[in-house]
């Protein structure tokens, strides 16, 4: 037995310094404002020494700083139960009870303490503040004023009076008392915080003089900045500062302050709203990389803003060219809360996300809805019309081209008329196509492909070939590039060949080949023209030239063989 006892005593001697070390470490971490680490250290200590009054009070203070009022209350209650005559334990426990809404119990705790210490100014101030929290304004005013008169050298009385006036919305008197508290103790951050809050309320209350309101907001920001300067870990300062910046549309500043608050207090009740304000702020300044984490948090944790957060996340994905992700968020939003997609620009983003992620079919209906609701969306109207045309939905394309012309007064009218003419021609409406194409050329005679379309429409409508060829001839004179000339000369030569006008075919192809000697098609048509007028030698010559320029021209090889060219 003696051996066991000696072993136990030896173990106790070894562990005692370790236990003490946890407490000392917790105190040091608290002084260093490292509250999360301090919480871990003090809870480890209290597991082994659950009745240490100083440790229980420290734990309550730590969790108060961490904005965890329920845990703080639990530790203060244990401290109070350990020593009901300890003034610090009484005051802290009563304050925590008031903050949790347990006003009757808070008052009973303080009344008991005051019966034993009626002249303790701090207890009387605590009692007055508990009455204030319980909405007993007159009784609170009596107690706070009495306490302030007991000792005007401490800031606490002025702070309590400031709170009294603040609760009654007499903000100027609240301000005066908070300022007096700061005169007595410039390092009193509680007084400075309350002064910052009252300046903000004064700004909100000022509805006539905007300049004065802005001055109050500025002073509030100055006080929060001063608090941060004195204590860079003062979490609430970042939160309140961030809110002011957010409401003032200073989103870059808001994002910085609010994200700092979340970093300091990730689990505090205010961290939820701080993340939401930060999400919106980062999105507004285009920093979607940082916005994403906060937006995802809002989607997963805040029911009231889930749809709005999803919309902002979809916009972010779109801006970052993550089109499949954007389309997925927009698609969910369309089911979750479609009214948020009433904004035409968001409908456009949704449609373009679908297109760029490969879902053209659904994109068409989304974009059509966008332009049907807002005919001023000219670029989207044009793109959708082109999409319809490439999908051979010509009637829809024509409708949107016409709507563009009716609503969009810009320099693109000539091109739109030309494209509408192309759609009308493809829809087998040559008369309408001719009118649109002629209108296009009247507005801009330099759009080369319009001449080709007009010639084709005229031919389809039964116009005389001379009229058709005249259009192509005029187009050739406007062509500035080899590709434009090829577009027109190819159709020109084709029509001449169909009409067996070989002399003119030879002359036209010769003109083309002279302009573009590297164009195999020009040499081919020139050979055909010579063959048509019976000039075998020149026909052979240009068939060979065509093959030299493009060895895959089987028709040239076939005709060389047919002419028995040597």
Secondary structure, DSSP 8 states (H G I E B T S, - for coil): -HHHHHHHHHHHHHHHHHHHHHHHHHHHHHHTT-HHHHHHHHHHHHHH-TT-HHHHHHHHHHHHHTT-HHHHHHHHHHHHHH-TT-HHHHHHHHHHHHHTT-HHHHHHHHHHHHHH-TT-HHHHHHHHHHHHHTT-HHHHHHHHHHHHHH-TTSHHHHHHHHHHHHHTT-HHHHHHHHHHHHHH-TT-HHHHHHHHHHHHHHHHH--S-HHHHHHHHHHHHHHHHHHHHH-TT-HHHHHHHHHHHHHTT-HHHHHHHHHHHHHH-TTSTHHHHHHHHHHHHHHHTT-HHHHHHHHHHHHHH-GGGHHHHHHHHHHHHHHTT-HHHHHHHHHHHHHH-GGGG-SHHHHHHHHHHHHHTT-HHHHHHHHHHHHHH-TT-HHHHHHHHHHHHHTT-HHHHHHHHHHHHHH--STTHHHHHHHHHHHHHHTT-HHHHHHHHHHHHHH-TT-HHHHHHHHHHHHHTT--HHHHHHHHHHHHHH--SHHHHHHHHHHHHHHHHHTT-HHHHHHHHHHHHHH-TT-HHHHHHHHHHHHHTT-HHHHHHHHHHHHHH-TT-HHHHHHHHHTT--
